[in-house]
Structures are given as structure tokens and as C-alpha cells.
Amino acid sequence: MTWLARVRVILKPAVNDPQGLAIQGGLRHLGFAEVQTVRAGKLFEITLDAPDRETAARRVEEMCRRLLANPVIEDFSFDVVEGGA
């Protein structure tokens, strides 16, 4: 069965985010004064074959822990749904 995982990786709250600060400044410069903070991150869409959702989720978590996120400075979350591109 094919699964689609959407993985979100973002810097931990205590880690400085210069890209987020630059985006925040740009948004304010464009007239979006209501923007208080911006945290930049990464989004991965991964299709994979697995016999069931639980196996797919375990594999995606392993991918995150081993490659996609740096556990020292980043947090990750993901969703796994049936189907894929």
C-alpha cells in the first residue's frame, strides 16, 4: 500500500531563527504590521510503500530521527495518509 507523509521540521523555540526574523521584517516592510513572529521551517512530502499506517509512521519517524531533523536544534511532526503522488 502507498502512503503519503507530510513532515514538518522547525527550529526549537530556544534556537535563534535569522531566516524567520528576515521574513518577519520583510512582511512588516510590506505593510503587514500585525505579524508578531515568524519561524521558518521545512516541509517534506514523502511517498512510501508499507503494509499499514503504523508501519509507515514508524518508518517516517525513523527517517526524521536519522536524517530529516537535527534533534539538537529542531522539532518535527508528521501526518501519514493513504495514497500518494
Z-matrix of the N, CA and C atoms (Angstrom, degrees):
N
C 1 1.442
C 2 1.528 1 107.85
N 3 1.327 2 116.51 1 145.05
C 4 1.462 3 121.98 2 -179.71
C 5 1.524 4 110.03 3 -99.71
N 6 1.327 5 114.93 4 137.50
C 7 1.465 6 122.55 5 -178.90
C 8 1.517 7 109.58 6 -126.09
N 9 1.322 8 116.20 7 150.40
C 10 1.455 9 122.52 8 174.86
C 11 1.521 10 108.02 9 -114.61
N 12 1.314 11 115.81 10 123.29
C 13 1.463 12 121.03 11 176.89
C 14 1.520 13 108.50 12 -109.98
N 15 1.323 14 115.58 13 132.67
C 16 1.468 15 121.72 14 172.58
C 17 1.527 16 106.62 15 -111.03
N 18 1.322 17 114.94 16 112.74
C 19 1.456 18 122.01 17 -175.72
C 20 1.523 19 109.29 18 -106.92
N 21 1.337 20 115.81 19 127.39
C 22 1.459 21 121.48 20 176.86
C 23 1.532 22 108.38 21 -111.43
N 24 1.341 23 114.89 22 128.37
C 25 1.458 24 121.21 23 178.81
C 26 1.525 25 107.20 24 -122.83
N 27 1.325 26 116.55 25 128.69
C 28 1.457 27 120.70 26 -179.20
C 29 1.527 28 108.81 27 -141.06
N 30 1.329 29 115.18 28 150.31
C 31 1.457 30 119.70 29 178.39
C 32 1.524 31 110.29 30 -62.52
N 33 1.314 32 116.16 31 145.11
C 34 1.467 33 120.68 32 176.20
C 35 1.527 34 108.77 33 -62.99
N 36 1.332 35 117.51 34 152.06
C 37 1.473 36 120.93 35 -176.32
C 38 1.530 37 114.34 36 -55.32
N 39 1.314 38 118.77 37 -33.01
C 40 1.463 39 121.13 38 -177.60
C 41 1.528 40 113.44 39 -79.51
N 42 1.339 41 117.94 40 -8.27
C 43 1.455 42 121.60 41 -176.25
C 44 1.525 43 109.69 42 -91.63
N 45 1.334 44 116.50 43 131.29
C 46 1.454 45 122.18 44 177.53
C 47 1.533 46 109.99 45 -60.07
N 48 1.333 47 116.92 46 138.23
C 49 1.463 48 122.40 47 -177.02
C 50 1.537 49 109.72 48 -124.93
N 51 1.353 50 118.05 49 81.34
C 52 1.458 51 120.19 50 -177.77
C 53 1.530 52 113.18 51 -61.17
N 54 1.323 53 117.63 52 -34.51
C 55 1.468 54 119.93 53 178.21
C 56 1.528 55 109.98 54 -65.90
N 57 1.308 56 117.84 55 -42.80
C 58 1.455 57 121.29 56 177.24
C 59 1.520 58 111.73 57 -61.76
N 60 1.341 59 116.71 58 -41.38
C 61 1.463 60 120.39 59 178.40
C 62 1.528 61 111.33 60 -64.09
N 63 1.340 62 116.78 61 -39.55
C 64 1.465 63 120.09 62 178.09
C 65 1.527 64 111.12 63 -65.14
N 66 1.318 65 117.16 64 -41.07
C 67 1.467 66 121.13 65 178.16
C 68 1.518 67 109.99 66 -65.26
N 69 1.326 68 116.93 67 -43.28
C 70 1.464 69 121.02 68 177.90
C 71 1.529 70 110.19 69 -58.55
N 72 1.324 71 117.14 70 -46.39
C 73 1.469 72 120.78 71 178.49
C 74 1.517 73 112.02 72 -61.43
N 75 1.336 74 116.42 73 -40.94
C 76 1.461 75 120.15 74 178.22
C 77 1.519 76 112.25 75 -64.64
N 78 1.306 77 117.07 76 -41.82
C 79 1.470 78 120.69 77 178.39
C 80 1.529 79 110.96 78 -63.65
N 81 1.318 80 116.26 79 -43.14
C 82 1.470 81 119.56 80 178.50
C 83 1.520 82 110.38 81 -63.93
N 84 1.332 83 116.92 82 -40.66
C 85 1.461 84 121.47 83 177.95
C 86 1.532 85 111.25 84 -61.36
N 87 1.321 86 116.59 85 -31.63
C 88 1.469 87 121.52 86 179.39
C 89 1.525 88 112.37 87 -83.79
N 90 1.319 89 117.72 88 3.11
C 91 1.456 90 120.66 89 175.63
C 92 1.511 91 115.37 90 101.28
N 93 1.314 92 118.11 91 8.49
C 94 1.462 93 121.23 92 178.51
C 95 1.532 94 109.19 93 -95.06
N 96 1.326 95 115.70 94 66.88
C 97 1.467 96 122.02 95 -174.77
C 98 1.527 97 112.55 96 -65.37
N 99 1.324 98 117.54 97 -20.03
C 100 1.466 99 120.55 98 -178.59
C 101 1.527 100 113.26 99 -73.69
N 102 1.327 101 118.09 100 -12.62
C 103 1.467 102 121.21 101 -179.31
C 104 1.521 103 109.03 102 -69.45
N 105 1.320 104 115.89 103 120.79
C 106 1.462 105 120.87 104 -178.53
C 107 1.525 106 112.40 105 -95.44
N 108 1.316 107 117.55 106 -44.53
C 109 1.465 108 121.13 107 178.44
C 110 1.518 109 109.61 108 -146.33
N 111 1.322 110 115.24 109 155.45
C 112 1.464 111 122.49 110 173.85
C 113 1.523 112 107.01 111 -136.68
N 114 1.312 113 116.45 112 131.85
C 115 1.460 114 122.34 113 172.81
C 116 1.525 115 106.34 114 -118.70
N 117 1.319 116 116.61 115 122.10
C 118 1.461 117 121.13 116 179.62
C 119 1.526 118 108.95 117 -87.10
N 120 1.304 119 115.97 118 149.76
C 121 1.455 120 120.44 119 179.43
C 122 1.510 121 111.25 120 -152.32
N 123 1.311 122 115.38 121 -164.31
C 124 1.463 123 122.22 122 -179.53
C 125 1.522 124 108.99 123 -128.39
N 126 1.320 125 115.59 124 147.20
C 127 1.461 126 122.30 125 174.56
C 128 1.518 127 107.81 126 -124.75
N 129 1.318 128 116.22 127 127.73
C 130 1.461 129 122.22 128 176.05
C 131 1.517 130 108.39 129 -116.87
N 132 1.327 131 116.96 130 135.61
C 133 1.466 132 121.89 131 170.46
C 134 1.525 133 106.59 132 -112.81
N 135 1.301 134 115.35 133 119.81
C 136 1.464 135 121.35 134 -174.75
C 137 1.520 136 108.78 135 -124.53
N 138 1.324 137 117.16 136 126.66
C 139 1.459 138 120.35 137 171.39
C 140 1.524 139 107.67 138 -100.86
N 141 1.308 140 115.40 139 138.26
C 142 1.455 141 119.63 140 -179.15
C 143 1.518 142 110.08 141 -148.37
N 144 1.309 143 114.86 142 157.00
C 145 1.455 144 121.67 143 175.94
C 146 1.523 145 108.70 144 -97.46
N 147 1.315 146 116.28 145 133.00
C 148 1.464 147 122.39 146 176.59
C 149 1.524 148 107.38 147 -157.72
N 150 1.322 149 117.74 148 151.82
C 151 1.459 150 119.97 149 -177.34
C 152 1.531 151 114.19 150 -69.16
N 153 1.362 152 116.96 151 -25.08
C 154 1.465 153 120.08 152 -178.60
C 155 1.531 154 109.60 153 -156.10
N 156 1.334 155 115.68 154 169.70
C 157 1.471 156 121.46 155 -176.95
C 158 1.536 157 111.63 156 -62.18
N 159 1.321 158 117.40 157 -40.45
C 160 1.457 159 120.62 158 -177.88
C 161 1.525 160 111.53 159 -62.33
N 162 1.323 161 116.78 160 -42.49
C 163 1.465 162 120.55 161 178.08
C 164 1.525 163 110.18 162 -65.77
N 165 1.325 164 116.84 163 -43.37
C 166 1.462 165 120.40 164 178.15
C 167 1.526 166 110.38 165 -59.73
N 168 1.322 167 117.13 166 -44.45
C 169 1.462 168 120.98 167 -179.38
C 170 1.530 169 110.81 168 -63.96
N 171 1.312 170 117.67 169 -40.97
C 172 1.469 171 120.29 170 178.09
C 173 1.522 172 111.18 171 -61.66
N 174 1.326 173 116.26 172 -42.04
C 175 1.468 174 120.73 173 -179.69
C 176 1.528 175 111.08 174 -66.86
N 177 1.321 176 116.81 175 -41.67
C 178 1.467 177 120.50 176 179.02
C 179 1.528 178 109.97 177 -64.68
N 180 1.323 179 117.28 178 -42.19
C 181 1.464 180 119.53 179 177.56
C 182 1.524 181 111.05 180 -60.33
N 183 1.319 182 116.35 181 -40.64
C 184 1.459 183 120.07 182 178.00
C 185 1.528 184 110.83 183 -63.90
N 186 1.343 185 117.49 184 -40.36
C 187 1.465 186 121.35 185 176.66
C 188 1.526 187 110.59 186 -59.17
N 189 1.328 188 115.45 187 -43.68
C 190 1.469 189 120.29 188 179.90
C 191 1.519 190 110.95 189 -62.77
N 192 1.306 191 116.13 190 -46.99
C 193 1.470 192 120.49 191 -176.89
C 194 1.524 193 112.57 192 -68.60
N 195 1.333 194 117.02 193 -30.49
C 196 1.467 195 119.71 194 -175.34
C 197 1.515 196 114.05 195 -94.43
N 198 1.351 197 118.17 196 -24.33
C 199 1.467 198 118.39 197 -174.07
C 200 1.525 199 114.81 198 -143.58
N 201 1.313 200 118.15 199 -46.59
C 202 1.463 201 120.47 200 -167.37
C 203 1.521 202 114.28 201 -73.83
N 204 1.323 203 118.90 202 -28.78
C 205 1.460 204 121.90 203 -178.41
C 206 1.527 205 110.03 204 -128.84
N 207 1.314 206 114.85 205 142.57
C 208 1.463 207 120.78 206 174.07
C 209 1.529 208 106.59 207 -91.95
N 210 1.322 209 118.49 208 107.88
C 211 1.470 210 120.60 209 -172.95
C 212 1.531 211 114.35 210 -63.94
N 213 1.314 212 117.45 211 -15.92
C 214 1.457 213 120.88 212 179.18
C 215 1.526 214 110.49 213 -72.43
N 216 1.349 215 117.23 214 -39.10
C 217 1.468 216 120.22 215 -173.70
C 218 1.528 217 114.23 216 -122.66
N 219 1.335 218 117.71 217 -6.67
C 220 1.467 219 119.69 218 -174.96
C 221 1.526 220 111.44 219 -127.12
N 222 1.335 221 114.78 220 149.38
C 223 1.454 222 123.21 221 169.64
C 224 1.520 223 108.10 222 -109.10
N 225 1.329 224 117.18 223 156.06
C 226 1.458 225 119.95 224 176.56
C 227 1.517 226 109.89 225 -137.52
N 228 1.322 227 114.44 226 156.03
C 229 1.456 228 122.55 227 171.25
C 230 1.513 229 106.69 228 -145.91
N 231 1.328 230 116.32 229 159.91
C 232 1.461 231 118.78 230 -179.70
C 233 1.514 232 110.53 231 -156.08
N 234 1.336 233 114.14 232 158.52
C 235 1.451 234 123.62 233 172.67
C 236 1.518 235 106.95 234 -123.93
N 237 1.321 236 116.48 235 145.35
C 238 1.470 237 121.41 236 176.49
C 239 1.528 238 106.96 237 -125.34
N 240 1.344 239 115.44 238 125.13
C 241 1.458 240 121.04 239 178.71
C 242 1.524 241 109.08 240 -128.96
N 243 1.308 242 114.88 241 154.39
C 244 1.468 243 119.99 242 179.87
C 245 1.510 244 109.55 243 -69.12
N 246 1.320 245 115.80 244 142.06
C 247 1.448 246 121.38 245 178.50
C 248 1.509 247 110.67 246 106.97
N 249 1.296 248 115.65 247 -177.05
C 250 1.467 249 119.99 248 179.63
C 251 1.508 250 110.28 249 175.96
N 252 1.307 251 114.84 250 172.05
C 253 1.466 252 120.33 251 -176.97
C 254 1.510 253 111.25 252 -77.95
